[in-house]
Each structure stands twice: as structure tokens, then as C-alpha cells.
Amino acid sequence: MINPNIFRAFDIRGIYKKELDEKAAFKIGLGFTRVFPEAKKIVIGRDSRLSSPSLAKATINALLGQGKNVADIGLAPDSLFSFSIIKKKFDAGVMITASHNPKQYNGLVFNVKGKGVQKKDIKAIKKVAQKQIIEKGKEKGKLISFNPKKEYISYVLKRVKLKKPLKIIFDSGNGAVGFLPEKVFKKLNCKTNTIFGKPDGNFPNRAPNPCIEKNLVYLKKQVLKERADVGFAFDGDGDRVVMIDNKGRRVPEDYCLILLAKHILKEKKGPIVCGLRVSDVFLEQIKKMKIKTHFSVCHHNAIIEKIKKTKAVFGGEITSHYFFPKQFYLADDAIFSALKLAEIVSEYDDFSKHIDTFPKIFATPEIFVKSTDQKKFLIIKKLKKHLKKQKIKFINIDGARVLFENGWALIRASNTSPFIKIRLEGKTKKDLSRVRNKTIKLLKKAEINIKI
């Protein structure tokens, strides 16, 4: 029996061997073929995790056994995976990755006709995969090797223009992006250096999540040491990018959203989509431009669907996922995001001075509260029931964004791991402290035992 907890909201994710193994990957691959029978040509990619080659092999065998033709792109970032499906016209793809999760995790991420699958699809795959007997296909499919790297580089370079060459440091975190960002930026005459560029599933230098401050220490030092214009840190599969300015400071993701939104809006006016975790500072900056902002559930698949529905010109969230539907295809490609951020940096002699003009944000980083995959959703359900009963204002899209005077608290269940995630914001430092105290009291009254 496959562990039911690995079937997340939008993908498959679990601890290797303990929750997810090759047998499970094989059955999930079979389930995918039954839920999407129209997918005849399928791309398989994988990240640098130690378990990824064997999980990829099991998945490939499942697909071939059902008569699917498989293009194996091997160890590759999400950039090459998405490009292969969307621009090379494959029907679907399966990426073996746990993205930013710790090294003991792995997973399967699905893409059908250029977009991620939804909750109902994961449920359908689960239903088929958990059956013990599945019939074999009539004919075995063909396996081919495929390397889209050259075509990808050519494609992205046509969509970016720097005002001047930059000096850039990349931190690949021993993940799947490897030295690819350096190869791309060198074509733009940039001076580059990559730290932790060799893919290594042990992640010996830092954990795969660049959104955690302690994982940026080496990049910050290197940017200062080499007097670089900017630094970029990537996650395990290359769909997240974190920015370091020329003073060695992390550029908050809310600021990156402002930078990119304004940059895109110069070219094309239209609505914007953002995850529910964004700061009021971002919302106020966009409001000043008389642009409509739409909230989305906090996941890149959900943001993509919202972008399509609203015909937005830009989308993103504070987990460093960014989308450029008018300049690029709809995928959260961290290398392309770095290129667009570099375009902005190239407009300034001292980029850090521009960042210093931004309004100060008084918000916490995301607070991770350990839970279980069963309990986390029950806790959020209990909280919402209390809020409705007490007639407390909140945005009911993804968890609860509770609205206080001069601030808010977002309390939600993680879609990818056994945590409750909390973010708080106030208009001032004192307001943030008040929001924290009010949130603690709220949780206590709702009889929810969470410490923040």
C-alpha cells in the first residue's frame, strides 16, 4: 500500500524509502498514464538528489510499459523540463524532484500540455496507483535521450536585454541548475562566478531552500568579496531564485515582486496575480499604478491558473516563484526570472541605492509550525470556524488571512510538507508586535495550541 500522505495538493512528495520508494514511483507512473491517456510523448527529468536516478528509472519503466514514448533529459533543472514540454511540443512531463525540501525528500511533479496538474488530478492518480493490479499496455513505448540546453539558451536570450554587462555571482546550491545560469549570462557578456555549482544530492554546502536566510550566508560573502553587482541563489530544481544586492543584502521577495511588476507594466498594462502571503507594501505600490491585483492560493500551479483566468501580465509570490505570461511561457523558470531581475539591475549604477528608496516592510518571514499531514488541515478548519463564529474579518482563499487594524496574519497549511505556515505584518514595528499579540490571543481563544 502506498503511503497516502505523499499525495500532496499539487504533486507527490515524501521522505525517500520511508514514504516514497521505487515501487511507489512505478505505480504512480502507471496512475499518471491512466488519468492522462492522451499523453503519448512524455518528458522525464530529475534533480540532483541521490534517489532521483532510481525513482526516474522506475517511472520511465511504468510509462514505457503502458506504450508511452519517453524522452529522458536526465539531470536537468525545471527550466529545461518546462521548455521541453511547452516549446518542443511534448504532451506531458514528469519531473523527479522535491524542489526546495530537505535532502531526505523526493517526489514527482507532473506537467500536462504546459501546465501543472490540479488537486482533482492528484486524487485520481492516487486512486489508480493504490490499486494492486494494473493491466499492461499493448505495446512497449520507445525511450530516447534528449538535450534541450542549446535551444533553451537561444530562446531565453532573445527575450532579455541588459543596459550594460554585469558582474554576477550564482549560488546553485549543488542543485539541478548547476552551471547553466553562468552559461546563459556569459552570452550577455557578463562576468560570472558560480559557487556550489556541481550537482550533489548530499547538498554539502547548504540546504536546497534559498528562501531560508542562513542558506544565503556564502553567497552574500562572495558578492561582497568580488564586488559583484548582484547575486542569485537557486533551489534544488531551479524554479525559485533569491536575489542579493551589491551590498550583500537579501532583496526581500516583496521588493522583487514590486521591481518585476513595475518592469513588466512598462511594457504591458494589465492585472497582476499574487499569492496570499504578499505584503501590504506590495499591494499599495501596485494600487498607486491603478492596476488590479488578484489573490491566489499559495502554489505556483494555482497562480498559473489564476493568471490564465484573469489574463494577467505578471504573477508571483514571496516564495520566489515569478511568471511572465507576455514575455515568456507560463512556467516559474528561475533562470529567466534572474534574467529579468538582471535587466532591472543593469539600469542602475548602484542598485542598492534604489532598493533603499523602497518603503520599509514590517513583516515576519514565514514561521513554520510543525504539525502532521492529517492535523494541519483540521487546525485550519477549526480556526476558520472560530473566525466565522466571532465575525472576525479574514480572506478565505488559502487558510485564513486575518485582517487586524494596521496589519494582518496569514495562517495556512503547507501544500508540500507537514507544517502550519504563518506570516504576520504591521504598518510599523509596534503594529507588528500588536499583530503578533492579537494572533496569539486569537489562537488561544480558538483553542489551537500553536506557538509563534
N, C-alpha and C positions, 0 to 999 in steps of 0.2 A: 504493500500500500504506500502510495506517495504521500509524504508529509503535506497536509493541506495548507500549512502556514506559508509555504513557499509561493503560493499563488497570490501575488500582491494585486493591487488595484489595476496596474497597467502592464506588469511584467512578471517574470518569475525571478525570485531571489531568495537565497538561503545559504546557510553555512555548508561548505563542501564536506561531503561524506556524512556528516551528522544529519543534514536535512535534504541535501541535493547531491545525487551521485549520477554515474553514467547510465544506470538503468532508468532512473527517473528522467534524465535528459532524452533518452531514446523514446520513452513513452510520450513525453511532452511533444517531441518532434512528430510522432505519429498523430497526436491530437491536433497539432497545427495543420497537418495535411488534410484532416477530415473537416476541420472548421473552415478552411480556405481551400477547397478542392480546385478552384480556378487558378491557383498559383502553380504554374508549371515550371517556371525557371526561378530558382531561389538562390540568393547570395548568402554565403556563410562567412562571417568574420569573427575574430576573437581578440580579447585584450591580452595583457601580459601576465595574467595570473597563472600560477603553476598548474592549476587544474583545468585551465581553458583548453589546451590541446586535446585532452581525453574527452572532455564534455562535447567539444566540437565534433570529434570523430563519431561519438555516439549519435549525435543529432544528424550528422551527414548520413550515417548508415540508415537511420529511420526514414529520412527523406528519399534516399535512393531506392529503398525497399518499397516505397509507395509510387515509384515511377517518376519521381521528380528529377529534373536536371539541376545539378548543383554547381555553382561557381564558387570555389573556395578562394577567398582573398587572403587567407591566413591571418597572421598577426597584423592588425590594422586598426587605426582609430575610427571613431564614429564618422569622421569627415569622409573617409574613403568608402565606408559602408553605405552611408546615405547617398553619396554621389553615384555609386554603382547602381543602386536601385532606381533612383529618380532620373538620372541623366543617361544611363546605359539601358534603361527600359527593361529591367528585370521585374518580375511580377511581385516578388516579396523578398524578405531577408530575415535571417536570424543571427543576432549578434550574441556571442557568448561573453558576458561581462556582468560585473556587479558595480560598474561605474565608479562611484566615489566611496563605496562601502569598504570596510576594513578587509585586509588580505585574505582572511579565512572564508569570506563570502564568494559566491559566484552566482550566475543567473543566466537567463535567456531573455533577450529583448527582441520583440517582433516588429517588423515593418511590412505593411501590405500596401502596394501601389503608392509608395512615398509617404505614408503616414503611419503612426503608431496605432496599435490596437487599443480598444476601449475595454471597460470593465466587463461588459457582457461577453466579449470575445475570450477574455481570460477565463471566465466562468465556464464557457463552452469547451475550451481546451482542457480545462481541469476535469470536466465530466467525462470526456473521451479518454484522457490519459489514465484516469483511475480505473478504467475497465481492464481486466486482466488479459482478455483475448481480443486482438485486432487482426482482421484479415490482411494478408499480404497483397500488394499491388500486382497487376497482371504482368507488367514488365519492369525490369530494374532501370532506374534512371542513369544518366551519364554524369560523371564528375570531371570538371575541368578546372584548371588553375587560371586565375585572372588577376592582373595587376593594374588597377586604375590610376596609379600615382601620377604618371606624366600628364594624363588627360585632366586629372583633378587640378594639378598645379596651373596648367594653362587656363582652365576655366575660371579659377578664382582670381588670377592676376588680371583678367580682362575686366574685373568688377571693382577694382580698387586703384586709387591714385594718391600717392603721397606728395605733399607740397615740397618735401625735402627728405633725403635719406636719414634714417635714424640709427642710433646705437641701441640695440635691444638685447636683453638677457631673457632667455627662456628657461623655465623650470618644468621639465617634462615629468618629474616625479617617478621616473622609471616605469611610466605608463606607456600606453599604446601609441601616443603621438610621436615618441622618440625624437628623431632629428628632423621630422617633416616640417615643423614651423620654420626652422632655420633655413631649410632648402627653399621654402616659399619666399621668405623675406630677403634672402640674398639676391633673388631675381629682381628685387626692387632697389638694389644697391645699398641695402642696409648692412651695417656692421653688427654681427650677431655672435652670441656665445650661448651654449646650452649647458645647463647643469642637470645632472641625473637623467641624461638622455638615453642611456642604454636600458631597454625594457627588461625588467626584472620583477617577477611575481612575488619576491620576498619584500619588495618595497623597502630596501635597506636604509634609505635616507630620510624618508618622510612617508606618512600615510597618504592614501590616494585622494583624500579630500582637501583641495586647496582653499576651501571656504573657512577652514579652521585656522585661526591666527597663528598658532605655533608651527604649522606646516609651511609658513612663509618666511621663516627666520633666515634661511640660507639665501633665498632669492633677494630679500631686502639688503643683506650684506653685500651680495655680489653686484647689485645695481649701484650701490654707493661706491664700492671698490673700483668699479670700472667706469664710474661717472656716466652711466647709461642714461638715455632719455626716458626709458620705460622698461618695465619687466612684466612678463606674463607667466602665470603658473597654471598648469593644466591638471585635470583629474585623470582617473585611471583609463577612461575610454575616449577622452577628448571631446566631451560635449559641454564642459564648464571651463571658463577661463577667468582668473582673478588678476587684477591689474595693480602694479606697483609704480608709483610716480618717481620722478628723478631725485626726490629727497628720500627715497627708500621707504615711503609710506604706502600702506594699502589704500587704494582708492575705494571707498565704500561702494557696494554694489548699487545702492540707491543713486549715488552720483553717476556711476556708469550708465544706469538707465536714463538719467537726465541727459548726459552727454550724447548718448546714442539717439535718443528720441529727438532732441533738437537737431542733431546732424542729419537724420533721416527726413525730418519735417522741412528742412531747407529745400530738399529735392521734391518731396511729395507730401501734400497735406492730406490728413485723414485721421481716423480714430486710432487709438492705441490700446493694446491689451496688456494687462499686468497681473501677476499673481497677487493674492490677497495679503502677502507679507510686506508689501511696499510701504515706504514711509510717507507720511502726510507731506513732507517736504517735496517729494517727487510729484505727488498729486497736485500740489499748489503750483509748482513750476509749469506743469502741463496745462493747468486751468488758466494760467495767465496768457497762454498762447491760444486760448479759446478752442482747445482740442478736446474731444470726447474721450474719456478713459473708461474701459470696461474691465471689471474684475473677473478673474478666472480661478478655478480650482488650482491649487499649487502643484502642478505637474506639467512637464513640457508637452505631453500628449494632449492634455486638456487645453493648454494655451494655444496649440496649433488649431484645434477645432474651433476655439473662440475667435481666432484670427480669421479663419475662413468664414465663419458666420457673420462677423461684423465688418468684413472687408478692411481690416486694419492694415496700416502701413508699417507698423512695428509692434513687437511684443517682447516681453521678457519678465524675469523675476529675480529676486535677490539671491538666488542660488547660482547666479552667473550663467543662466541659460538665456540666449538672445536670439531673436528671429527677425529676418529681413525679407518679408514676402515680396517686395517690389524690386529689390536688388539681387535677390538670391532665391533659391528654392526653400521650401518650408522645412528646415531642419536646424537644430541647435548645434551648428558647427563652430566649435571653439576657435579653430584656426581662422575662419572667416570673421568671427567676432573680434579676434585680436587685430586683424587687418583693418576693420572699420574703426576700432579704437585708436589704432596707429595713425589712421588718416587724421583724426582729431588732434592727436599729439603733435603731428607734423605742422599744424597751423600755428604753433606757439614756440617762442624762443625759450621760455621757461614754463613748462606745462604746470608745474606745482603752483605757480602764482595764480593761474586760472582756477585751479582747484580750491585755493584759499578764498576765492570770492563766493563760494557756494554757502548757502545758509547752513548753520550747524544742525546736525541731527542728534537729538537726544533719544536714542533708542538702544535697546539691548541687542546683542547678537541673538540668534536663535538659541533658546535654552532647551536642552534635551533632557527629558524626564523619563527614566527607564520604566517600561511597562511590559506588557506581553501583547502578542498579536490579537489575542482574544479580548483582553481587558481594555485596550486603548480606545476602541470604538464604543464600548459600553460607557466608559468615562465621559466621552464627548456627548453621547446621547443623554446621559444624566445631567450634564451641565446645561445643555440646551433646554431640557425640560424645566430646570430651575429658572433659567433666564426668562422663559416664556411665562412661567407662573408668577414671577416677580415683576413682569413687564419691564424688563431691562432691555434697552436698545442694543441690538447686535446684528451684524451682517451674517446671514445664514447661507454661505456659499460653500465654504470648506472649513469645517469646525465652526468656531464662533469668533468673529472679530467684535469684541465687546467695546461699545463706544462710551467713553467717560468724558467729563469736561476736560478739555485741553489734553486729550490723549486717548489711547486705545490699548487693548490687549487681545492678541490673537492666540487662541488655544485650539490646537488641532491634532489629529492623529497622523503620524507619518504614513505615507503610502508605501515606503520601501523598507522600513525597519521597525522593531518593537519599541517605539518611543512616542511619547506625547511631546509635541514641539510648541514652545511658547515664545512669542516676541512682544515686547512692550515698547510704547513710545509716548513721550510727553513733549509739549511745546518748549519747555525749559527743563533744566536739571531737576528743579523742585517738582515740576509736574510729573516727570518720570518717576520720581520717588513716590509721589502720591498714587500714581497709576499702579505701581508695584504693591503698595499697601492695600489699595482697593481690590486688586486682583487676589491677594492673599485672603482678604476677608470674604470675597465672593466665593472662592473655592471652599473655604471653611463652612460658610452657610449652606453651600450645596452638598456638604458632607463628602467632599472629594479630597483625599489625602495626597496632595501634591505640594512639594516644597520648591519654592523659586527664590 
